[in-house]
Each structure stands twice: as structure tokens, then as C-alpha cells.
Amino acid sequence: MPFMKKVNGKSVRDYAREDAWDKTHKSGGVLRSKARAQRNKARKELGLKVGDPRDAGHKKAISKGGKTTLRNLFAQDAGENRSFSRNKDGSMKSETSKREKKKK
């Protein structure tokens, strides 16, 4: 794990360092901490509980100007939701997933 440190010979997760990193690095043009908050809000809007294998999919991606509102959300298989081609900065190249392209 990247945010580990040794304390008395044991590996311990350094949450302070990880949190500081989240607040300074971007994911798809949005700070990682804010992106995580948006994902959590989307799951709550859809009523997806902890352990549910589905993700909250956005009809119009947040990175493309979409909002986290119930009108823009739907429950989606996690594998399909995470299979989009990405640019180097983490933003999506296309709103058509790799799995959808294979089906055609």
C-alpha cells in the first residue's frame, strides 16, 4: 500500500498522509476528496447499501458536465461502470464503455 509506515516494526496505514494527498491530487479534473464525496452522494441517492455489488452510474458523466441528481443516476454493474477508456489525467475518452463496444 502506498500510504504505509513502520511503527514498532509493524506496518500501519498513514491516514493523515493519505488524506493530505487526496486533497491535493485530481481525478478526472476534480479533487479526489470531492470526487469521493460525489460518489458517496450518488450511492445514497439511489439507495445502494454497503456491500451492494452495483455502482451508481451517471447517464451524463460528471467529467462531461453531468450532475449527481436522481434524474442523472442509475444502478449499474460495477464492471461496466469502471470499464471506460481514460486519458492520462483520469478523464474519460468516451461515454461508451469497452464492454458496450464489444457487444456491438
N, C-alpha and C positions, 0 to 999 in steps of 0.2 A: 504494500500500500504506500502511496506517495507521502502521506502525512503521518508517518510513524516516527517515534523517537524511543530511545532506550532509557528506561528508568529502573535503576537497581537490577540491571540485567534482563529486564522484561521489556517486550515491545508494547508500547502504549500509543494509542491514537492521539495526535496533537490537534484537538478540535479548534483551538484558538488560531493556529496557523491555517488550517483548512478554511475556517470562516473568513479570515482576512483575505485569503486567495479568492474565495467566491465573490467577495465584494469588490474585487479589482479586475477580474477577468470576464470576458464576454462570451456568450454562447448565442450564435445567430444574431448578433448585433444588440443583445440585451444582457445586462449584468446577470451572471449566473444565479445570484441570490434572488433577483427579481423573476428570472425565468422559472426557478423552482417554485416560487410563490404563485405564479400564474398556473403552473401545472397542478399544484395542490388545490387552487381555487376551482379549476376546471373539473377535477375529480369530485369535489364537493358538490358542485352544481349538478352533476349527473347522478350523484348518489352512489358512486362507486366506493365500496368499502375496502379496508385494508385486506390484502390477500386476493382481491379480485384480479384475475389474470388479464382483464381488459384495460385499455388505456382510454383516456379522453382524447378523441380525435377532433381536430378542428376542420371544418369544411373549407374555410379560408385560413391558411396558416398565419400565426401571429407575426412571423417574419415578413409576410407579404401584406400586412395591414389588417389582419383579422382580429377580432376581439374575443375575449373569454366570456361569452354570454351563452345562455341556453340555446338560442337560435343558431349559433355557430358551432355547437358541440354535438358529438355523437359517440357512443361507446364503440370501440374498435379493438380488434385483436392486437395485442402488443407487438407481435412480429410485423404485422402490416404497417402499424403506425410508426415503427422505427426503421423502416427499410427505404427511406428516401435518399437519393443521391445528395451529397453535401459538397459545398465549396470548402476551401481551406479554412475560412473563418467560421464554419459551422452552419452557415445559412443554407437553405435548400436550393438545389439547382432547379428542381421541377416539383410540381404538386402531384405528379403521378408516381406512385411507388414502384420499386423494382418488381415486386410481386404482381402488381397490376399490369405492368408491361409484359411480363411473361404470359399472363392469361390471354392477351390479345393475339 
